[in-house]
Amino acid sequence: MEDLKHKKCTPCEGGIKPFNREKINYYLNAAPDWEVIEDKIIKKEFSFKNFAEAVEFVNKVANLAEEEGHHPDISLHNWNKVTLILTTHAINGLSSNDFIMAVKIDLIQ
């Protein structure tokens, strides 16, 4: 398994196939706490002690997303929980970018 934390997301304008289940499982080894949904998205919920910590985490994820050029769907709910969803919209499925982001997000939590 390549070390995804050292990889950089690459722009995806489509034209490539989304990962199949075998490739998803391979990349999921690097981000095992993320849940795969319908082979199209990966999702993870994070819990914090309070609202301020949750917002701080959201801001860190937002900064990372801007640096990488790959943006998750972010939901802040129940005052201390953040749910992140990653997918590559241009291909309606998963790509290496999603797992690169997942690994990097796990490192900032």
C-alpha positions, 0 to 999 in steps of 0.5 A: 500500500502506498503511503497516501499521506504523502500523496497530493490530490489530482484534479479530476474532470471525469474520463476515468472509471470510479473504483470497483469494489476490489480497488475500494477494499485495497485503498480502504486499508489505509482508512479503515475507519471510513464506511463505504456506502454503495461503492460511491462514497466514504463516510465518517463521523467524528465526535468532540467534547464541545461545539468549539472543538467541532468547529475548529476541526471543520475549519482544519478540514476546510483548509486541507480541502482547499490545499488539496483541491478536493472538497468533502461534504461537511455536516456539523450536527448535535453541537459536537459531531461532524460527519464527512462524506467524500466522493469524486463527483466528476465520476460519480464514485470513488477515486484515489483522491477520496482516500488521500483526503480520508487519510489526511483528515484522520491525521488532523483529528 
